[in-house]
């Protein structure tokens, strides 16, 4: 691997490590955040009522595909089972999802009345094992809807002796009555009875009271209809799966089973509708045929008595044998004409909703198929009308189609009747052709045969209708449900919501993600220098000679003489050591070292660093003086109160009479430390620093002291520091963590490149302990006890 690639890998590894350390430094907050979210998740799981999934499976019987060998195959020619096949499975799915079906199921189970346990902190609903049974005798839907909208439909039901008390849970009117007697409420009238199957030991905390909620049936129906799922198990089958998610498993199971029952109930009613219409038609025809048959048989008996006839059959056997074929055909034609005339008469007088009798024996497949199609259309229209109006476009379209099919049936019947009459006339002509053979038959015989022929026709039709009536009665008795239950409703043992593992995992992820996002956003939006790494990335031209830790509130801001073992003292000792190396590289100057301390803007710790560096140097036995070179905004009085009233630099530069030795004062902090204050605030500080006497000032100080620490003005705000920096042996440029903007570092770089500042070194001030040095990750601080977890956490609180 090339040297370039090796350096690149090392750099990427270092950058990744630095990015991770940005988050790892705040690891206590990750732990606390995760613990808080997990605790909240546990509380959520405790107070949330679980939801279970209930499933039922049915298969829709396809009547068209039934085997001819089945028990009902013998009745197929009646048309009772025709028209009820599964024309479209989507239609059946729509019916199961319909509001009407759910309304029937909810009403049957009375689940718009809910019961709650007042002693459960979740006030969970109870079902089945309830102490009271409530029946709504009279209901005002509008009043109940108003109460539900105002959430004023929850009652506290209690029993004292034999008296029932119903009080609004929110307080208000109290209604009372006796068990088993009607009780009048604002929305209607109810009756309360005791549930004899109630088991009190299974209801925790039961004390003869319970919460009852009355909900509008419409709202309950819409709620469960939205939660109901109806779908095909396979696109190529009629297997349907019904699903429902609810808090109560037994309630969901009862509701799905009741829904299937209501569906089968309606399907059976539809199926029996055709059979009842057919029975009605057969009974009407039987009464007519029975009357006609009695008349024909009575005429036959009178004819025999009047003409004293005994065995006419034997006498005319030869003629009957010759004409038997024609007579049989005449009988069949007569039967067909009677049936067709009867159907035409029925069509002319029936209403729009009447079904036509199907498959009565009329020859001609086309007519039977048209009658079957007519019945299917009427049934489909009636089914849609139960949940719609006559103005529904589908109903209008079906009515149009029904009228069209009805007209086709009438035309087909009339055409068939014409054809039968033509055939009858043709048959009569054939009978006349053999008239010469029967001229010898007495007129009485011919008349008797005519009477007998009419009797046979009526008798055959009568027997046929009797047979069909019995078959129709059997079909009514053995009507099978349309939906065969494959699996009755059953519920899952584990709740579908909430899922503890997912909730806890999500809580852990959110707990870790929240501090991560806060830290990430804080770093992303932060435009301030925070640590040594930020400073190093901005500039490699200016070395970092020291870091000063953040001083906690209430801690000493000035290093104590000789015995200070604090982190602050150690930081300035390290700064002193680094300065020795930096000074050595610039020339071996033993005394009179002039160290200028400046910054970009005010508030970055110049005076603080100047005093502490001076104390550190004085503690080594060196003579040190601190010079207040910021003539515009003196700050030395913060650490030496007397400095505010002292004459100083400005007075020396203006007045030739002042002696420098008289302006210097020994500090109370250390006997080796002296102070030269800024003096009186002049109107023209920059002009003063341009005086030749400024050079004389620094020359005299250099001769008298080992170190001259100069607290200068901010470089970017005024030009004072640039005017005197030529006298500096070393320039310390203060950068305050969390205060100095990153872009302001470019000002120091530009000043160095332009020669305005020389021998510059950065000092990073006010660094958090977590960012101090190289992250303070080795846990060693000279003279300072190791912080506890909670102390570290407290120090990190500034992160938020």
For each residue, the residues with C-beta under 8 A, 3 or more apart:
1: 5 6 9
2: 5 6
3: 6 7
4: 7 8
5: 1 2 8 9
6: 1 2 3 9 10
7: 3 4 10 11
8: 4 5 11 12
9: 1 5 6 12 13
10: 6 7 13 14
11: 7 8 14 15
12: 8 9 15 16
13: 9 10 16 17
14: 10 11 17 18
15: 11 12 18 19
16: 12 13 19 20
17: 13 14 20 21
18: 14 15 21 22 533
19: 15 16 22 23
20: 16 17 23 24
21: 17 18 24 25 775 777
22: 18 19 25 519 523
23: 19 20 26 27 30 516 519
24: 20 21 27
25: 21 22 770 771 775 796
26: 23 29 30 515 519 770 796 799
27: 23 24 30 31
28: 31 32 789 792 793 796
29: 26 32 33 515 793 796 799
30: 23 26 27 33 34 511 512 515 516
31: 27 28 34 35
32: 28 29 35 36 793
33: 29 30 36 37 511 512 514 515
34: 30 31 37 38 507 508 511 512
35: 31 32 38 39 511
36: 32 33 39 40 511
37: 33 34 40 41 507 508 510 511 514
38: 34 35 41 42 504 507 508 511
39: 35 36 42 43
40: 36 37 43 44 507
41: 37 38 44 45 503 504 506 507
42: 38 39 45 46 504
43: 39 40 46 47
44: 40 41 47 48 498 503
45: 41 42 48 498 500 503
46: 42 43
47: 43 44 121 122
48: 44 45 498
49: 122 124 247
50: 247 495 497 498
51: 245 246 247 495 496 497 498
52: 245 246 247 248 249 252 491 492 495 496
53: 243 244 245 491 492 496
54: 243 244 245 246 249 252 253 256 489 490 491 492
55: 241 242 243 256 487 489 490 491 492
56: 241 242 253 256 257 260 485 487 488 489 490
57: 233 239 240 241 242 485 486 487
58: 239 240 242 260 483 484 485 486
59: 237 238 239 240 483 484 486
60: 86 89 92 238 240 482 483 484
61: 66 86 238 480 481 482 483 484
62: 65 66 85 86 238
63: 66 81 82 84 85 86
64: 85 86
65: 62 85
66: 61 62 63 70 72 73 81
67: 70 73
68: 73 76
69: 73
70: 66 67 73
71: 74 478
72: 66 75 76 81 475 478 480
73: 66 67 68 69 70 76
74: 71 471
75: 72 78 80 81 471 472 474 475
76: 68 72 73 79 81 82 359
77: 359 361
78: 75 275 278 358 359 468 471 472 475
79: 76 82 83 274 278 357 358 359 368 371 372 375
80: 75 271 274 275 278 358 472 475
81: 63 66 72 75 76 84 271 475
82: 63 76 79 85 274 358 359 372 375 376
83: 79 274 372 375 376 379
84: 63 81 267 270 271 274 379 482
85: 62 63 64 65 82
86: 60 61 62 63 64 89 91 92 238
87: 91 376 380
88: 91 92
89: 60 86 92 93 232 238 240
90: 93 94
91: 86 87 88 94 95
92: 60 86 88 89 95 96 238 240
93: 89 90 96 97 230 231 232 240
94: 90 91 97 98
95: 91 92 98 101 263 266 383
96: 92 93 101 230 240 242 259 263
97: 93 94 101 225 228 230
98: 94 95 101 102 387
99: 102 103 221 222 225 387
100: 103 104 386 387
101: 95 96 97 98 104 105 259 262 263 266
102: 98 99 105 106 221 224 225 228 259
103: 99 100 106 107 217 221
104: 100 101 107 108 262
105: 101 102 108 109 255 258 259 261 262
106: 102 103 109 111 112 217 220 221 224 255
107: 103 104 110 112 217
108: 104 105 258 262
109: 105 106 254 255 258
110: 107 113 134 135 136
111: 106 114 220 251 255
112: 106 107 214 215 216 217 220
113: 110 134 136 212 213 214 215
114: 111 125 212 213 215
115: 125 126 127 130 132 210 211 212 213
116: 120 123 124 125 126 154 210 211 212 213
117: 120 123 124 126 203 204 205 206 210 211
118: 123 156 209 210 211
119: 204 205 206 207
120: 116 117 123 124 204 205
121: 47
122: 47 49
123: 116 117 118 120 211
124: 49 116 117 120 247
125: 114 115 116 247 248
126: 115 116 117 129 130 203 210
127: 115 130 248 250 251
128: 250 251
129: 126 197 198 199 202 203
130: 115 126 127 133 195 198 210
131: 159 194 195 198 200 203 206 208 210
132: 115 157 159 164 192 193 194 195 210 212
133: 130 192 193 194 195
134: 110 113 190 191 192 212
135: 110 190 191 193
136: 110 113 139 188 189 190 214
137: 182 188 189 190 191
138: 188 189
139: 136 144 187 188
140: 143 144 187 188
141: 144 145 216 217 218
142: 145 146
143: 140 146 147 186 187 188
144: 139 140 141 147 148 153 187 188 214 215 216
145: 141 142 148 149 216 218 219
146: 142 143 149 150
147: 143 144 150 152 153 186 187 214
148: 144 145 151 152 153 215 216 219
149: 145 146
150: 146 147
151: 148 154 170
152: 147 148 168 170 172
153: 144 147 148 187 213 214 215
154: 116 151 168 169 170 211 212 213
155: 166 167 168 169 211 212 213 214
156: 118 165 166 167 168 169 209 210 211 212
157: 132 164 165 166 192 209 210 211 212
158: 164 165 167 208 209 210
159: 131 132 163 164 165 179 208 209
160: 163 165 208
161:
162: 178 179
163: 159 160 176 177 178 179
164: 132 157 158 159 176 177 178 179 183 192
165: 156 157 158 159 160 174 175 176
166: 155 156 157 174 175 176 183 185 212
167: 155 156 158 171 172 173 174 175
168: 152 154 155 156 171 172 173 174
169: 154 155 156 211
170: 151 152 154
171: 167 168
172: 152 167 168
173: 167 168 186
174: 165 166 167 168
175: 165 166 167 183 184 185
176: 163 164 165 166 183
177: 163 164 181 182 183 184 192
178: 162 163 164 181
179: 159 162 163 164 192 193 194
180: 191 192 193
181: 177 178 191
182: 137 177 189 190 191
183: 164 166 175 176 177 189 190 191 192
184: 175 177 188 189
185: 166 175 188 189 190 214
186: 143 147 173
187: 139 140 143 144 147 153 214
188: 136 137 138 139 140 143 144 184 185
189: 136 137 138 182 183 184 185
190: 134 135 136 137 182 183 185
191: 134 135 137 180 181 182 183
192: 132 133 134 157 164 177 179 180 183
193: 132 133 135 179 180
194: 131 132 133 179 198
195: 130 131 132 133 198
196:
197: 129
198: 129 130 131 194 195 203
199: 129 202 203
200: 131 203 206
201:
202: 129 199
203: 117 126 129 131 198 199 200 206
204: 117 119 120
205: 117 119 120
206: 117 119 131 200 203 210
207: 119
208: 131 158 159 160
209: 118 156 157 158 159
210: 115 116 117 118 126 130 131 132 156 157 158 206
211: 115 116 117 118 123 154 155 156 157 169
212: 113 114 115 116 132 134 154 155 156 157 166
213: 113 114 115 116 153 154 155
214: 112 113 136 144 147 153 155 185 187
215: 112 113 114 144 148 153 219 220
216: 112 141 144 145 148 219 220
217: 103 106 107 112 141 220 221
218: 141 145 221 222
219: 145 148 215 216 222 223
220: 106 111 112 215 216 217 223 224
221: 99 102 103 106 217 218 224 225
222: 99 218 219 225 226
223: 219 220 226 227
224: 102 106 220 221 227 228 244 246 255
225: 97 99 102 221 222 228
226: 222 223
227: 223 224 244 245 246
228: 97 102 224 225 242 243 244 259
229: 241 242 243 244
230: 93 96 97 240 241 242 243
231: 93 240 241 243
232: 89 93 235 237 238 239 240 241
233: 57 237 239 240 241
234: 237 239
235: 232
236:
237: 59 232 233 234
238: 59 60 61 62 86 89 92 232
239: 57 58 59 232 233 234 486
240: 57 58 59 60 89 92 93 96 230 231 232 233 483
241: 55 56 57 229 230 231 232 233
242: 55 56 57 58 96 228 229 230 256 259 260 489
243: 53 54 55 228 229 230 231
244: 53 54 224 227 228 229 252 255 256
245: 51 52 53 54 227 252 496 497
246: 51 52 54 224 227 249 251 252
247: 49 50 51 52 124 125
248: 52 125 127 251 252
249: 52 54 246 252 253 491
250: 127 128 253 254 491
251: 111 127 128 246 248 254 255
252: 52 54 244 245 246 248 249 255 256 489 491
253: 54 56 249 250 256 257 488 489 490 491
254: 109 250 251 257 258 489
255: 105 106 109 111 224 244 251 252 258 259 489
256: 54 55 56 242 244 252 253 259 260 489
257: 56 253 254 260 261 488 489
258: 105 108 109 254 255 261 262
259: 96 101 102 105 228 242 255 256 262 263
260: 56 58 242 256 257 263 264 483 485
261: 105 257 258 264 265
262: 101 104 105 108 258 259 265 266
263: 95 96 101 259 260 266 267 482 483
264: 260 261 267 268 481 482 483
265: 261 262 268 269
266: 95 101 262 263 269 270
267: 84 263 264 270 271 481 482 483
268: 264 265 271 272 479 481 482
269: 265 266 272 273
270: 84 266 267 273 379 382 383
271: 80 81 84 267 268 274 275 479 482
272: 268 269 275 276 476 479
273: 269 270 276 277 355 379 382
274: 79 80 82 83 84 271 277 278 355 358 375 379
275: 78 80 271 272 278 279 472 475 476 479
276: 272 273 279 280 476
277: 273 274 280 281 354 355 356 357
278: 78 79 80 274 275 281 282 355 357 358 468 472
279: 275 276 282 283 469 472 473 476
280: 276 277 283 284
281: 277 278 284 285 346 357
282: 278 279 285 286 357 465 468 469 472
283: 279 280 286 287 469
284: 280 281 287 288
285: 281 282 288 289 342 465
286: 282 283 289 290 462 465 466 469
287: 283 284 290 291
288: 284 285 291 292
289: 285 286 292 293 458 461 462 465
290: 286 287 293 294 462
291: 287 288 294 295
292: 288 289 295 296 458
293: 289 290 296 297 455 458 459 462
294: 290 291 297 298
295: 291 292 298 299
296: 292 293 299 300 451 454 455 458
297: 293 294 300 301 455
298: 294 295 301 302
299: 295 296 302 303 451
300: 296 297 303 304 448 451 452 455
301: 297 298 304 305
302: 298 299 305 306
303: 299 300 306 307 309 444 447 448 451
304: 300 301 307 308 309 310 448
305: 301 302 308
306: 302 303
307: 303 304 444 448
308: 304 305
309: 303 304 312 444 448
310: 304
311: 314 315
312: 309 315 316 445 448
313: 316 317 320
314: 311 317
315: 311 312 445
316: 312 313 319 320 441 445 449
317: 313 314 320 321
318: 321 322
319: 316 322 323 437 438 441
320: 313 316 317 323 324 327 449
321: 317 318 324
322: 318 319 434 437
323: 319 320 326 327 431 434 438
324: 320 321 327 328
325: 328 329
326: 323 329 330 427 430 431 434
327: 320 323 324 330 331 453
328: 324 325 331 332
329: 325 326 332 333 427
330: 326 327 333 334 424 427 431 453
331: 327 328 334 335 453 456 457 460
332: 328 329 335 336
333: 329 330 336 337 420 423 424 427
334: 330 331 337 338 424 457
335: 331 332 338 339 361 457 460 461 464
336: 332 333 339 340 362 363 416 420
337: 333 334 340 341 417 420 421 424
338: 334 335 341 342 457 461
339: 335 336 342 343 360 361 362 461
340: 336 337 343 344 362 413 416 417 420
341: 337 338 344 345 417
342: 285 338 339 345 346
343: 339 340 346 347 356 357 360 362 413
344: 340 341 347 348 410 413 414 417
345: 341 342 348 349
346: 281 342 343 349 350 356 357
347: 343 344 350 356 406 409 410 413
348: 344 345
349: 345 346
350: 346 347 354 356
351: 354
352: 399 402
353: 378 382
354: 277 350 351 378
355: 273 274 277 278 374 375 378 379
356: 277 343 346 347 350 371 374 375 409
357: 79 277 278 281 282 343 346 360 371
358: 78 79 80 82 274 278 368 371 372 375
359: 76 77 78 79 82 362 368 371 372
360: 339 343 357 468
361: 77 335 339 464
362: 336 339 340 343 359 367 368 416
363: 336
364: 367 368 412 416
365: 368 369
366: 369 370 412
367: 362 364 370 371 409 412 413 416
368: 79 358 359 362 364 365 371 372
369: 365 366 372 373
370: 366 367 373 374 405 408 409 412
371: 79 356 357 358 359 367 368 374 375 409
372: 79 82 83 358 359 368 369 375 376
373: 369 370 376 377 405
374: 355 356 370 371 377 378 402 405 406 409
375: 79 82 83 274 355 356 358 371 372 378 379
376: 82 83 87 372 373 379 380
377: 373 374 380 381 398 401 402 405
378: 353 354 355 374 375 381 382 402
379: 83 84 270 273 274 355 375 376 382 383
380: 87 376 377 383 384 398
381: 377 378 384 385 395 398 399 402
382: 270 273 353 378 379 385 386
383: 95 270 379 380 386
384: 380 381 387 388 392 394 395 398
385: 381 382 388 389 390 392 395
386: 100 382 383
387: 98 99 100 384
388: 384 385 392 394 395
389: 385 392 395
390: 385 395 396 399
391: 395 396
392: 384 385 388 389 395 396
393: 396 397
394: 384 388 397 398
395: 381 384 385 388 389 390 391 392 398 399
396: 390 391 392 393 399 400
397: 393 394 400 401
398: 377 380 381 384 394 395 401 402
399: 352 381 390 395 396 402 403
400: 396 397 403 404
401: 377 397 398 404 405
402: 352 374 377 378 381 398 399 405 406
403: 399 400 406 407
404: 400 401 407 408
405: 370 373 374 377 401 402 408 409
406: 347 374 402 403 409 410
407: 403 404 410 411
408: 370 404 405 411 412
409: 347 356 367 370 371 374 405 406 412 413
410: 344 347 406 407 413 414
411: 407 408 414 415
412: 364 366 367 370 408 409 415 416
413: 340 343 344 347 367 409 410 416 417
414: 344 410 411 417 418
415: 411 412 418 419
416: 336 340 362 364 367 412 413 419 420
417: 337 340 341 344 413 414 420 421
418: 414 415 421 422
419: 415 416 422 423
420: 333 336 337 340 416 417 423 424
421: 337 417 418 424 425
422: 418 419 425 426
423: 333 419 420 426 427
424: 330 333 334 337 420 421 427 428
425: 421 422 428 429
426: 422 423 429 430
427: 326 329 330 333 423 424 430 431
428: 424 425 431 432
429: 425 426 432 433
430: 326 426 427 433 434
431: 323 326 330 427 428 434 435
432: 428 429 435
433: 429 430
434: 322 323 326 430 431 437 438
435: 431 432 438 439
436: 439
437: 319 322 434
438: 319 323 434 435 441 446
439: 435 436
440:
441: 316 319 438 445 446
442: 445 446
443: 446 447
444: 303 307 309 447 448
445: 312 315 316 441 442 448 449
446: 438 441 442 443 449 450
447: 303 443 444 450 451
448: 300 303 304 307 309 312 444 445 451 452
449: 316 320 445 446 452 453
450: 446 447 453 454
451: 296 299 300 303 447 448 454 455
452: 300 448 449 455 456
453: 327 330 331 449 450 456 457
454: 296 450 451 457 458
455: 293 296 297 300 451 452 458 459
456: 331 452 453 459 460
457: 331 334 335 338 453 454 460 461
458: 289 292 293 296 454 455 461 462
459: 293 455 456 462 463
460: 331 335 456 457 463 464
461: 289 335 338 339 457 458 464 465
462: 286 289 290 293 458 459 465 466
463: 459 460 466 467
464: 335 361 460 461 467 468
465: 282 285 286 289 461 462 468 469
466: 286 462 463 469 470
467: 463 464 470 471
468: 78 278 282 360 464 465 471 472
469: 279 282 283 286 465 466 472 473
470: 466 467 473 474
471: 74 75 78 467 468 474 475
472: 75 78 80 275 278 279 282 468 469 475 476
473: 279 469 470 476 477
474: 75 470 471 477 478
475: 72 75 78 80 81 275 471 472 478 479
476: 272 275 276 279 472 473 479
477: 473 474
478: 71 72 474 475
479: 268 271 272 275 475 476
480: 61 72
481: 61 264 267 268 484
482: 60 61 84 263 264 267 268 271
483: 58 59 60 61 240 260 263 264 267
484: 58 59 60 61 481
485: 56 57 58 260 488
486: 57 58 59 239
487: 55 56 57 490
488: 56 253 257 485
489: 54 55 56 242 252 253 254 255 256 257
490: 54 55 56 253 487
491: 52 53 54 55 249 250 252 253
492: 52 53 54 55 495 496
493:
494:
495: 50 51 52 492 498 499
496: 51 52 53 245 492 499
497: 50 51 245
498: 44 45 48 50 51 495 502 503
499: 495 496 502 503
500: 45 503 504
501: 504 505
502: 498 499 505 506
503: 41 44 45 498 499 500 506 507
504: 38 41 42 500 501 507 508
505: 501 502 508 509
506: 41 502 503 509 510
507: 34 37 38 40 41 503 504 510 511
508: 34 37 38 504 505 511 512
509: 505 506 512 513
510: 37 506 507 513 514
511: 30 33 34 35 36 37 38 507 508 514
512: 30 33 34 508 509 515 516
513: 509 510 516 517
514: 33 37 510 511 517 518
515: 26 29 30 33 512 518 519
516: 23 30 512 513 519 520
517: 513 514 520 521
518: 514 515 521 522 799 800
519: 22 23 26 515 516 522 523 799
520: 516 517 523 524
521: 517 518 524 525
522: 518 519 525 526 799
523: 22 519 520 526
524: 520 521
525: 521 522
526: 522 523 530
527: 741 742 743
528: 737 738 739 740 741 742
529: 534 535 538 735 736 737 738 739 740 741 742 745 764
530: 526 534 737 738 768 771
531: 534 535 737 764 767 768 771 775
532: 535 536 544 547 764 767 771 773 774
533: 18 536 537
534: 529 530 531 537 538 742
535: 529 531 532 538 539 544 735 745 762 764
536: 532 533 539 540 544
537: 533 534
538: 529 534 535 742 745 746 749
539: 535 536 542 745 748 749 762
540: 536
541: 749 752 753
542: 539 733 748 749 752 760 761 762
543: 582 761 762
544: 532 535 536 547 761 762 763 764
545: 575 578 579 582 732 761 762 763
546: 571 572 574 575 578 732 761 763 764
547: 532 544 571 574 763 764 765 767 772 773
548: 568 571 572 575 605 608 609 612 763 764 765 766 767
549: 567 568 571 766 767 768 769 772
550: 737 766 767 768 769
551: 555 556 557 568 766
552: 555
553:
554:
555: 551 552 568
556: 551 559 560 566 568
557: 551 608 612 639
558: 611 612 615 639 669
559: 556 564 566 568 569 572 612 615 616 619
560: 556 563 564 569
561: 564 615 618 619 669 670
562: 619
563: 560
564: 559 560 561 568 569
565: 569 570 782 783 784
566: 556 559 569 570 783 784
567: 549 570 571 769 772 781 782 783 784
568: 548 549 551 555 556 559 564 571 572 612
569: 559 560 564 565 566 572 573 616 783
570: 565 566 567 573 574 781 782 783
571: 546 547 548 549 567 568 574 575
572: 546 548 559 568 569 575 576 612 613 615 616
573: 569 570 576 577 616
574: 546 547 570 571 577 578
575: 545 546 548 571 572 578 579 613 616 763
576: 572 573 579 580 613 616 617 620
577: 573 574 580 581
578: 545 546 574 575 581 582 761
579: 545 575 576 582 583 595 730 761
580: 576 577 583 584
581: 577 578 584 585
582: 543 545 578 579 585 586 730 759 761
583: 579 580 586 587 588 589 593 729 730
584: 580 581 587 588
585: 581 582
586: 582 583 589 729 730 759
587: 583 584
588: 583 584
589: 583 586 592 593 729
590: 706
591: 702 705 706
592: 589 701 702 703 705 706 708
593: 583 589 706 707 708 729 730
594: 698 701 702 708 710 727 728 729 730
595: 579 613 707 708 709 710 728 729 730 731 732
596: 629 710 712 721 724 725 727 728 730 731 732
597: 606 609 610 613 709 710 711 712 731 732 734 763
598: 606 712 713 714 715 721 725 731 732 733 734 757
599: 602 604 605 606 714 715 733 734 735 736 740
600: 604 714 715 716 733 735 740 744 745 747 748
601: 604 714 716 717 740 744
602: 599 633 714 717
603: 736 739
604: 599 600 601 714 734 735 736 739 740 765
605: 548 599 608 609 734 736 765 766
606: 597 598 599 609 610 630 635 711 712 714 734
607: 610 611 635 636 638 639 711
608: 548 557 605 611 612 765
609: 548 597 605 606 612 613 732 734 763 765
610: 597 606 607 613 614 626 709 710 711
611: 558 607 608 614 615 626 636 639 669
612: 548 557 558 559 568 572 608 609 615 616
613: 572 575 576 595 597 609 610 616 617 709 732
614: 610 611 617 618 624 625 626 673 707 709
615: 558 559 561 572 611 612 618 619 669 670 673
616: 559 569 572 573 575 576 612 613 619 620
617: 576 613 614 620 622 624 706 707 709
618: 561 614 615 621 622 623 624 669 670 671 672 673
619: 559 561 562 615 616 670 672
620: 576 616 617
621: 618 672
622: 617 618 672 706 707
623: 618 672 674 704 705 706 707
624: 614 617 618 670 672 673 674 705 706 707 708 709
625: 614 664 673 674 675 676 701 704 705 707 708 709
626: 610 611 614 636 667 673 674 675 676 709 711
627: 649 676 701 708 709 710 711
628: 631 634 635 636 643 648 649 675 676 677 678 679 711
629: 596 649 678 710 711 712 713 720 721 724
630: 606 633 634 635 678 711 712 713 720
631: 628 634 649 650 678 679 681 682 685 688 689 713 720
632: 681 685 713 718 720
633: 602 630 713
634: 628 630 631 637 643 644 677 678 679 681
635: 606 607 628 630 638 711
636: 607 611 626 628 639 640 643 675 677 678 711
637: 634 640 641 642 643 644 677
638: 607 635
639: 557 558 607 611 636 669
640: 636 637 643 667 668 669 675 677
641: 637 644
642: 637 645 646 665
643: 628 634 636 637 640 646 648 665 675 677
644: 634 637 641 677
645: 642
646: 642 643 663 665 675 677 679
647: 651 652 658 663 677 679 680
648: 628 643 651 652 663 676 677 678 679 680
649: 627 628 629 631 652 653 663 676 677 678 679 697
650: 631 653 654 678 679 680 681 682 685 688
651: 647 648 654 655 658 663 679 680
652: 647 648 649 655 658 660 663 679 693 697
653: 649 650 688 689 691 693 694 697
654: 650 651 682 688
655: 651 652 658
656: 693
657:
658: 647 651 652 655 662 663
659: 662 663
660: 652 663 664 676 697 700 701
661: 664 704
662: 658 659
663: 646 647 648 649 651 652 658 659 660 676 677 679
664: 625 660 661 674 675 676
665: 642 643 646 674 675 676 677
666: 671 673 674 675
667: 626 640 670 673 674 675
668: 640
669: 558 561 611 615 618 639 640 673
670: 561 615 618 619 624 667 673
671: 618 666
672: 618 619 621 622 623 624
673: 614 615 618 624 625 626 666 667 669 670
674: 623 624 625 626 664 665 666 667 705
675: 625 626 628 636 640 643 646 664 665 666 667
676: 625 626 627 628 648 649 660 663 664 665 701
677: 628 634 636 637 640 643 644 646 647 648 649 663 665
678: 628 629 630 631 634 636 648 649 650 681
679: 628 631 634 646 647 648 649 650 651 652 663
680: 647 648 650 651
681: 631 632 634 650 678
682: 631 650 654 685 688
683:
684: 687 688
685: 631 632 650 682 688 689 713 718 720
686: 689 690 718 719 720 723
687: 684 690 691
688: 631 650 653 654 682 684 685 691 694
689: 631 653 685 686 694 720 723 724
690: 686 687 694 723
691: 653 687 688 694
692: 695 696
693: 652 653 656 696 697
694: 653 688 689 690 691 697 698 723 724 727
695: 692 698 699 727
696: 692 693 699 700
697: 649 652 653 660 693 694 700 701
698: 594 694 695 701 702 708 724 727
699: 695 696 702 703
700: 660 696 697 703 704
701: 592 594 625 627 660 676 697 698 704 705 708
702: 591 592 594 698 699 705 708
703: 592 699 700
704: 623 625 661 700 701
705: 591 592 623 624 625 674 701 702 708
706: 590 591 592 593 617 622 623 624
707: 593 595 614 617 622 623 624 625
708: 592 593 594 595 624 625 627 698 701 702 705
709: 595 597 610 613 614 617 624 625 626 627
710: 594 595 596 597 610 627 629 724 728
711: 597 606 607 610 626 627 628 629 630 635 636
712: 596 597 598 606 629 630 715 720 721 724 725
713: 598 629 630 631 632 633 685 717 718 720 721
714: 598 599 600 601 602 604 606 717 718 721
715: 598 599 600 712 718 721 722 733 747 748 751 756 757
716: 600 601 744 747
717: 601 602 713 714
718: 632 685 686 713 714 715 721
719: 686 722 723
720: 629 630 631 632 685 686 689 712 713 723 724
721: 596 598 629 712 713 714 715 718 724 725 757
722: 715 719 725 751 756 757
723: 686 689 690 694 719 720
724: 596 629 689 694 698 710 712 720 721 727 728
725: 596 598 712 721 722 728 731 756 757 758
726: 758
727: 594 596 694 695 698 724
728: 594 595 596 710 724 725 731 758 759
729: 583 586 589 593 594 595 759
730: 579 582 583 586 593 594 595 596 759 761
731: 595 596 597 598 725 728 757 758 759 760 761
732: 545 546 595 596 597 598 609 613 760 761 762 763
733: 542 598 599 600 715 748 757 760 761 762 763
734: 597 598 599 604 605 606 609 763 765
735: 529 535 599 600 604 740 745 762 763 764 765
736: 529 599 603 604 605 739 740 764 765 766
737: 528 529 530 531 550 740 764 765 766 767 768 771
738: 528 529 530 766 768
739: 528 529 603 604 736 766
740: 528 529 599 600 601 604 735 736 737 744 745
741: 527 528 529 744
742: 527 528 529 534 538 745
743: 527 746
744: 600 601 716 740 741 747 748
745: 529 535 538 539 600 735 740 742 748 749
746: 538 743 749 750
747: 600 715 716 744 750 751
748: 539 542 600 715 733 744 745 751 752 757 760 762
749: 538 539 541 542 745 746 752 753
750: 746 747 753 754
751: 715 722 747 748 754 756 757 760
752: 541 542 748 749 755 756 757 758 760
753: 541 749 750
754: 750 751
755: 752 758
756: 715 722 725 751 752
757: 598 715 721 722 725 731 733 748 751 752 760
758: 725 726 728 731 752 755
759: 582 586 728 729 730 731
760: 542 731 732 733 748 751 752 757
761: 542 543 544 545 546 578 579 582 730 731 732 733
762: 535 539 542 543 544 545 732 733 735 748
763: 544 545 546 547 548 575 597 609 732 733 734 735
764: 529 531 532 535 544 546 547 548 735 736 737 767
765: 547 548 604 605 608 609 734 735 736 737
766: 548 549 550 551 605 736 737 738 739
767: 531 532 547 548 549 550 737 764 771 772
768: 530 531 549 550 737 738 771 772 795 798
769: 549 550 567 772 776 795
770: 25 26 775 776 795 796
771: 25 530 531 532 737 767 768 775 776
772: 547 549 567 767 768 769 775 776
773: 532 547 776
774: 532 777
775: 21 25 531 770 771 772
776: 769 770 771 772 773 779 781
777: 21 774
778:
779: 776 786
780:
781: 567 570 776 784 786
782: 565 567 570
783: 565 566 567 569 570
784: 565 566 567 781
785:
786: 779 781
787: 791 792 795
788: 791 792
789: 28 792 793
790: 793 794
791: 787 788 794 795
792: 28 787 788 789 795 796
793: 28 29 32 789 790 796 797
794: 790 791 797
795: 768 769 770 787 791 792 798
796: 25 26 28 29 770 792 793 799
797: 793 794 800
798: 768 795
799: 26 29 518 519 522 796
800: 518 797
